Amino acid sequence: MWHGRAAEAAGFDSPTEALRHWERVSELLQAETSADLAALRLQAGLALVNFGWRLGMTDERVVRIFEQTRALAVEQGDARTQIGLHYALGLHYAADDEPQRAIPILEEGIAVADANGDPELRWAAREPYEWLLWRLGELDKALRTSEEQMALHAIDPAFGIETIGFSTANSFQHRGIIFADVGRFRESEEAFRRAEEIERSFDENEQMSWNDLFRAHALVTAGDARTALSIARRAVEACDKIGSTVARTGAHGVLGEALALSGEMEAARQSLEFSLQLGRDEKLGRYFEPQFLAGLSEVQLALGDAPRGQSLAEEAVAIASRTGQRVGEIRALLARARLLLAGPGVADRDEIESTLNRARSLVASTGARAHEPQILVERARLSDLLSDGTDRDRWLNEAHRLFTEMGATGHAERVATRLADRA
């Protein structure tokens, strides 16, 4: 019990220390069969799975702990622990490179919560599901789930703290990243602001580091280089201090994206390579892998290594397609098109057009409108190579209109500069 108290004191702000104590609790319980210790067994099993997706744990072990703890939770009639277990196991897969495996796990948790009827449990069960839907490019469904979460948040912003250790601030984070991909950047920024407000009210340091991570990525998508870089650096500082591997992987990669947008290509290369290597070494936190590979491919092009850039872009497309990350695939296809456009002549015109057409079809099927004007900018580049000035200006003007309408001011300014240079 003393090790359990020490683990609780360490909490999510010191996950490595907390996991060490929960491991010791689990070891000591192996020789104990007392019914009086059932509550501690449930607490330890749930904690191990919960810290496992943050710091890394083999599939075999996490499933074994999940099954053993769930069986005891069902026997005890403990719905809260059951939902927490489904949440943690779902994130074990969703935060890495097997998001499809998380779907039935999280849906089962939602079914348990809905059968129970408790509003907090219903919120907690859906908390990772809206994030998973975003990751898989089910943006309309993600927004509908987000609206359900907002209704539950209105009952009590503290929902979730007892069950999964997070307040409803996490729903605002998810809302922010979803809004960014559908091209509603003003609403995205407001959602992140509201998330930080709630996190500060509950002293949720880990939550604030995640909020910075996702906000910086959204700002990169909006083209706001200066603010994205500032927020990304703050995310790296916080995530490195806390020590969660999954968060560090995301934060360093997002910093690489922001550095690339700012034109600091060598620093961007180092950050992106560090993120990708950390995720692969630990088999953890590869939820942004297609985007980070795409970003690194463009950085390599800028640094003069087009062949490696092309290889990375193809890898990004393949991973996004294999894992069903359709928004990530749009980003990867844009990188492929940019690499092809940088090649000699226009010999790959058909492949470039095919790549851009595939990206646009994914925009239509996912609702990821934020990426549509990016596609138009690349169509303008292709028209430029073909010496078709009329089409080029038409694509650029439409891209500028869309960027402006969405609130992607950074990108809108860059396109306006290109149009002015053409005048």
C-alpha positions as CSV (number, residue, x, y, z in Angstrom):
1,M,0.0,0.0,0.0
2,W,2.9,2.3,0.7
3,H,4.2,1.7,-2.8
4,G,0.7,2.5,-4.1
5,R,0.7,5.8,-2.2
6,A,4.1,6.7,-3.6
7,A,2.9,5.9,-7.1
8,E,-0.2,8.1,-6.7
9,A,2.0,10.9,-5.3
10,A,4.3,10.7,-8.4
11,G,1.3,10.6,-10.8
12,F,1.3,11.6,-14.4
13,D,3.8,14.4,-13.8
14,S,6.5,11.7,-13.0
15,P,5.3,8.7,-15.0
16,T,8.6,6.8,-14.8
17,E,8.6,7.0,-11.0
18,A,4.9,6.1,-10.8
19,L,5.3,3.1,-13.0
20,R,8.3,1.8,-10.9
21,H,6.1,1.9,-7.8
22,W,3.1,0.2,-9.5
23,E,5.4,-2.5,-10.8
24,R,6.5,-3.1,-7.2
25,V,2.9,-3.2,-6.0
26,S,2.2,-5.8,-8.7
27,E,5.2,-7.9,-7.6
28,L,4.2,-7.9,-4.0
29,L,0.6,-8.8,-4.7
30,Q,1.7,-12.0,-6.5
31,A,2.0,-13.8,-3.2
32,E,-1.2,-12.3,-1.7
33,T,-4.6,-13.8,-2.2
34,S,-6.6,-11.8,0.4
35,A,-10.0,-10.5,-0.7
36,D,-9.2,-7.3,1.2
37,L,-6.5,-6.5,-1.4
38,A,-8.9,-6.8,-4.4
39,A,-9.3,-3.0,-4.7
40,L,-5.5,-2.6,-4.7
41,R,-5.2,-5.3,-7.4
42,L,-7.7,-3.4,-9.6
43,Q,-5.9,-0.1,-9.0
44,A,-2.5,-1.6,-9.8
45,G,-3.6,-3.4,-12.9
46,L,-5.3,-0.3,-14.3
47,A,-2.3,1.8,-13.5
48,L,0.1,-0.5,-15.3
49,V,-1.9,-0.5,-18.5
50,N,-2.4,3.3,-18.2
51,F,1.3,4.0,-17.8
52,G,2.2,1.4,-20.4
53,W,0.8,3.4,-23.3
54,R,2.8,6.4,-22.0
55,L,6.1,4.7,-21.5
56,G,6.0,1.5,-23.5
57,M,4.9,-2.1,-22.8
58,T,4.8,-5.2,-25.0
59,D,1.5,-6.2,-26.5
60,E,1.6,-9.6,-24.8
61,R,2.1,-8.1,-21.3
62,V,-0.4,-5.3,-21.7
63,V,-3.1,-7.7,-22.9
64,R,-2.4,-10.2,-20.1
65,I,-2.7,-7.4,-17.4
66,F,-5.8,-6.1,-19.1
67,E,-7.5,-9.5,-19.2
68,Q,-6.6,-10.4,-15.6
69,T,-7.7,-7.0,-14.2
70,R,-10.9,-6.9,-16.3
71,A,-11.9,-10.4,-15.1
72,L,-11.6,-9.1,-11.5
73,A,-13.4,-5.9,-12.3
74,V,-16.3,-7.8,-13.8
75,E,-16.4,-10.1,-10.8
76,Q,-16.5,-7.1,-8.4
77,G,-19.1,-5.3,-10.5
78,D,-16.6,-2.4,-11.0
79,A,-17.7,-0.6,-14.2
80,R,-15.3,2.4,-13.6
81,T,-12.2,0.1,-13.7
82,Q,-13.6,-1.8,-16.7
83,I,-14.0,1.5,-18.7
84,G,-10.5,2.7,-17.6
85,L,-9.0,-0.5,-18.8
86,H,-10.7,-0.2,-22.2
87,Y,-9.5,3.4,-22.4
88,A,-5.9,2.4,-21.7
89,L,-5.7,-0.6,-23.9
90,G,-7.4,1.3,-26.7
91,L,-4.8,4.0,-26.4
92,H,-2.0,1.4,-26.4
93,Y,-2.9,0.6,-30.0
94,A,-4.3,4.0,-31.1
95,A,-1.2,6.0,-30.0
96,D,1.1,3.7,-32.0
97,D,0.8,2.2,-35.5
98,E,-2.3,0.0,-35.1
99,P,-5.2,2.4,-34.7
100,Q,-7.7,0.0,-36.3
101,R,-7.2,-2.5,-33.4
102,A,-8.4,0.1,-31.0
103,I,-11.9,0.5,-32.5
104,P,-13.6,-2.6,-31.0
105,I,-11.8,-2.1,-27.6
106,L,-13.0,1.5,-27.2
107,E,-16.5,0.7,-28.5
108,E,-16.8,-2.1,-25.9
109,G,-15.9,0.5,-23.2
110,I,-18.6,2.9,-24.5
111,A,-21.1,0.1,-24.4
112,V,-20.2,-0.6,-20.7
113,A,-20.5,3.1,-19.9
114,D,-23.8,3.5,-21.6
115,A,-25.3,0.5,-19.9
116,N,-24.2,1.9,-16.6
117,G,-25.6,5.4,-17.4
118,D,-23.2,7.4,-15.3
119,P,-22.4,10.7,-17.2
120,E,-18.8,10.7,-16.1
121,L,-18.2,7.2,-17.2
122,R,-19.9,8.0,-20.6
123,W,-17.5,10.9,-21.0
124,A,-14.5,8.9,-20.1
125,A,-15.3,6.0,-22.4
126,R,-15.7,8.4,-25.4
127,E,-12.6,10.6,-24.6
128,P,-10.1,8.5,-26.6
129,Y,-12.7,7.6,-29.2
130,E,-13.1,11.1,-30.7
131,W,-9.3,11.3,-30.9
132,L,-9.1,7.9,-32.7
133,L,-11.8,9.0,-35.2
134,W,-9.8,12.1,-35.9
135,R,-6.7,10.0,-36.5
136,L,-8.5,7.7,-38.9
137,G,-10.0,10.6,-40.9
138,E,-13.6,10.1,-39.7
139,L,-13.9,13.9,-39.1
140,D,-17.6,14.2,-39.4
141,K,-18.1,11.4,-36.9
142,A,-15.4,12.8,-34.7
143,L,-17.2,16.2,-34.6
144,R,-20.5,14.5,-33.7
145,T,-18.8,12.6,-30.8
146,S,-17.1,15.9,-29.8
147,E,-20.6,17.5,-29.5
148,E,-21.7,14.7,-27.2
149,Q,-18.6,15.3,-25.1
150,M,-19.4,19.0,-24.9
151,A,-22.8,18.2,-23.5
152,L,-21.3,16.0,-20.8
153,H,-18.6,18.6,-20.0
154,A,-21.4,21.1,-19.3
155,I,-22.5,18.9,-16.4
156,D,-19.1,18.9,-14.7
157,P,-15.7,19.9,-16.1
158,A,-14.0,17.6,-13.6
159,F,-15.5,14.5,-15.3
160,G,-12.8,11.9,-16.1
161,I,-10.3,12.8,-13.3
162,E,-11.4,9.9,-11.1
163,T,-11.7,7.4,-14.0
164,I,-8.8,8.2,-16.4
165,G,-6.9,11.0,-14.6
166,F,-7.9,13.6,-17.2
167,S,-10.5,16.3,-17.0
168,T,-12.8,17.4,-19.8
169,A,-10.0,19.7,-21.0
170,N,-9.0,16.8,-23.2
171,S,-12.2,17.0,-25.2
172,F,-11.3,20.7,-26.0
173,Q,-7.9,19.6,-27.2
174,H,-9.4,17.0,-29.5
175,R,-11.9,19.6,-30.7
176,G,-9.0,21.9,-31.5
177,I,-7.2,19.4,-33.6
178,I,-10.4,18.3,-35.4
179,F,-11.3,21.9,-36.2
180,A,-7.9,22.5,-37.6
181,D,-8.1,19.6,-40.1
182,V,-11.6,20.7,-41.3
183,G,-10.3,24.2,-41.8
184,R,-12.0,26.0,-38.9
185,F,-8.8,27.6,-37.5
186,R,-10.4,30.3,-35.4
187,E,-12.6,27.8,-33.6
188,S,-9.6,25.5,-33.3
189,E,-7.6,28.2,-31.5
190,E,-10.5,29.0,-29.1
191,A,-10.8,25.3,-28.2
192,F,-7.1,25.1,-27.3
193,R,-7.5,28.3,-25.2
194,R,-10.4,26.8,-23.4
195,A,-8.5,23.5,-22.8
196,E,-5.6,25.4,-21.2
197,E,-8.0,27.4,-19.0
198,I,-9.5,24.1,-17.6
199,E,-6.1,22.5,-17.2
200,R,-4.8,25.3,-15.1
201,S,-7.8,25.2,-12.9
202,F,-7.1,21.6,-12.1
203,D,-3.2,21.9,-12.1
204,E,-3.0,19.3,-15.0
205,N,0.6,19.7,-16.1
206,E,0.7,16.6,-18.4
207,Q,-2.5,17.9,-20.0
208,M,-1.0,21.3,-20.7
209,S,2.0,19.7,-22.4
210,W,-0.4,17.7,-24.7
211,N,-2.4,20.9,-25.3
212,D,0.8,22.7,-26.5
213,L,1.7,19.7,-28.7
214,F,-1.6,19.5,-30.5
215,R,-2.0,23.3,-30.7
216,A,1.5,23.7,-32.3
217,H,0.5,21.0,-34.9
218,A,-2.7,22.9,-35.7
219,L,-0.8,26.1,-36.0
220,V,1.6,24.5,-38.5
221,T,-1.4,23.4,-40.5
222,A,-2.6,27.0,-40.4
223,G,0.8,28.2,-41.6
224,D,1.5,30.3,-38.5
225,A,5.2,29.7,-38.3
226,R,6.1,32.1,-35.4
227,T,3.4,31.1,-33.0
228,A,3.8,27.4,-33.9
229,L,7.5,27.5,-33.1
230,S,7.0,29.2,-29.8
231,I,4.3,26.7,-28.7
232,A,6.2,23.7,-30.0
233,R,9.3,24.7,-28.0
234,R,7.2,25.0,-24.9
235,A,5.7,21.5,-25.6
236,V,9.2,19.9,-25.9
237,E,10.4,21.5,-22.7
238,A,7.3,20.3,-20.8
239,C,7.2,16.8,-22.3
240,D,10.9,16.2,-21.8
241,K,10.6,17.3,-18.2
242,I,7.6,14.9,-17.5
243,G,9.3,12.1,-19.4
244,S,6.3,10.4,-21.2
245,T,7.8,8.7,-24.2
246,V,4.6,9.0,-26.3
247,A,4.4,12.8,-25.6
248,R,8.1,13.4,-26.2
249,T,7.8,11.6,-29.6
250,G,5.0,13.9,-30.6
251,A,6.5,17.1,-29.2
252,H,9.9,16.7,-30.9
253,G,8.2,15.9,-34.2
254,V,5.9,18.9,-34.0
255,L,8.9,21.1,-33.2
256,G,10.5,19.8,-36.4
257,E,7.4,20.7,-38.4
258,A,7.4,24.2,-36.9
259,L,11.2,24.6,-37.6
260,A,10.7,23.6,-41.2
261,L,7.8,26.1,-41.7
262,S,10.2,28.7,-40.3
263,G,12.9,27.8,-42.7
264,E,15.3,26.3,-40.2
265,M,15.9,23.1,-42.1
266,E,18.9,21.6,-40.4
267,A,17.3,22.0,-37.0
268,A,14.0,20.6,-38.4
269,R,15.9,17.6,-39.7
270,Q,17.4,16.8,-36.3
271,S,14.1,17.2,-34.5
272,L,12.1,15.1,-37.0
273,E,14.7,12.3,-37.1
274,F,14.9,12.3,-33.3
275,S,11.1,11.9,-33.0
276,L,10.9,9.2,-35.6
277,Q,13.8,7.2,-34.1
278,L,12.4,7.5,-30.6
279,G,9.0,6.2,-31.7
280,R,10.5,3.3,-33.5
281,D,13.0,2.4,-30.8
282,E,10.3,2.3,-28.2
283,K,7.5,1.1,-30.6
284,L,5.4,4.0,-29.1
285,G,3.9,7.3,-30.1
286,R,3.8,6.9,-33.9
287,Y,0.4,8.5,-34.3
288,F,2.0,11.4,-36.3
289,E,4.5,9.2,-38.2
290,P,3.1,9.8,-41.8
291,Q,3.1,13.5,-41.2
292,F,6.6,13.6,-39.7
293,L,8.0,11.4,-42.5
294,A,6.3,13.7,-45.0
295,G,7.8,16.8,-43.3
296,L,11.2,15.2,-43.2
297,S,11.0,14.3,-46.9
298,E,10.5,18.0,-47.7
299,V,13.3,19.0,-45.4
300,Q,15.6,16.6,-47.2
301,L,14.6,18.2,-50.5
302,A,15.4,21.6,-49.1
303,L,18.8,20.4,-47.9
304,G,19.6,19.1,-51.3
305,D,19.0,15.3,-50.9
306,A,16.0,14.8,-53.2
307,P,16.5,11.0,-53.5
308,R,16.2,10.4,-49.8
309,G,13.3,12.9,-49.7
310,Q,11.5,10.8,-52.4
311,S,12.1,7.6,-50.5
312,L,10.7,9.1,-47.2
313,A,7.6,10.5,-49.0
314,E,6.9,7.0,-50.4
315,E,7.3,5.5,-47.0
316,A,4.9,8.1,-45.5
317,V,2.3,7.2,-48.1
318,A,2.7,3.5,-47.5
319,I,2.4,3.8,-43.7
320,A,-0.6,6.1,-43.9
321,S,-2.4,3.7,-46.3
322,R,-1.6,0.6,-44.3
323,T,-2.8,2.0,-41.0
324,G,-5.9,3.8,-42.4
325,Q,-4.7,7.3,-41.5
326,R,-6.4,9.1,-44.3
327,V,-5.6,12.7,-43.3
328,G,-2.0,11.6,-42.8
329,E,-2.1,10.2,-46.3
330,I,-3.2,13.5,-47.7
331,R,-0.1,15.1,-46.0
332,A,2.1,12.3,-47.4
333,L,0.7,12.7,-50.9
334,L,1.4,16.4,-50.9
335,A,5.0,15.6,-50.0
336,R,5.2,13.1,-52.8
337,A,3.8,15.7,-55.3
338,R,6.3,18.3,-54.1
339,L,9.2,15.9,-54.5
340,L,8.0,15.0,-58.0
341,L,7.5,18.7,-58.9
342,A,11.1,19.3,-57.9
343,G,12.4,16.7,-60.3
344,P,13.8,17.4,-63.8
345,G,11.3,18.6,-66.3
346,V,7.7,17.5,-66.2
347,A,8.2,13.8,-67.2
348,D,6.2,12.8,-64.2
349,R,3.2,15.0,-65.0
350,D,0.7,12.1,-65.0
351,E,2.0,10.8,-61.7
352,I,1.9,14.3,-60.2
353,E,-1.7,14.7,-61.3
354,S,-2.7,11.3,-60.1
355,T,-1.1,12.0,-56.7
356,L,-2.9,15.3,-56.4
357,N,-6.2,13.8,-57.5
358,R,-5.9,11.1,-54.9
359,A,-5.2,13.7,-52.2
360,R,-8.2,15.7,-53.3
361,S,-10.5,12.6,-53.2
362,L,-9.3,12.0,-49.6
363,V,-10.1,15.6,-48.7
364,A,-13.7,15.0,-50.1
365,S,-14.1,11.7,-48.2
366,T,-12.7,12.9,-44.9
367,G,-13.8,16.5,-44.8
368,A,-10.2,17.6,-44.2
369,R,-10.8,20.9,-46.0
370,A,-7.7,22.5,-44.4
371,H,-5.6,20.6,-46.9
372,E,-7.5,21.5,-50.1
373,P,-5.8,24.9,-50.8
374,Q,-2.4,23.1,-50.3
375,I,-3.3,20.9,-53.2
376,L,-4.3,23.9,-55.3
377,V,-0.9,25.5,-54.6
378,E,0.8,22.4,-56.0
379,R,-1.5,22.4,-59.0
380,A,-0.3,26.0,-59.6
381,R,3.3,24.8,-59.5
382,L,2.6,22.2,-62.0
383,S,0.9,24.8,-64.3
384,D,4.0,26.9,-63.9
385,L,6.2,24.1,-65.1
386,L,3.9,23.7,-68.1
387,S,4.1,27.4,-68.8
388,D,0.4,27.7,-68.3
389,G,0.2,31.1,-66.5
390,T,-3.6,31.4,-66.7
391,D,-4.2,28.1,-64.8
392,R,-1.4,28.9,-62.4
393,D,-3.0,32.2,-61.3
394,R,-6.5,30.6,-61.2
395,W,-5.2,27.9,-58.7
396,L,-3.3,30.4,-56.6
397,N,-6.3,32.8,-56.4
398,E,-8.6,30.0,-55.3
399,A,-6.0,28.8,-52.7
400,H,-5.7,32.3,-51.4
401,R,-9.5,32.6,-51.1
402,L,-9.8,29.3,-49.2
403,F,-6.8,30.0,-46.8
404,T,-8.3,33.5,-46.0
405,E,-11.8,32.1,-45.5
406,M,-10.5,29.4,-43.1
407,G,-8.3,31.7,-41.1
408,A,-5.0,30.2,-42.3
409,T,-3.4,33.6,-42.4
410,G,0.2,32.4,-42.6
411,H,-0.5,30.4,-45.8
412,A,-2.7,33.1,-47.2
413,E,0.1,35.7,-46.9
414,R,2.6,33.4,-48.6
415,V,0.2,32.9,-51.5
416,A,-0.5,36.6,-51.7
417,T,3.3,37.2,-52.0
418,R,3.5,34.8,-54.9
419,L,0.6,36.4,-56.7
420,A,2.2,39.9,-56.2
421,D,5.5,38.6,-57.5
422,R,3.7,37.4,-60.7
423,A,2.0,40.7,-61.3
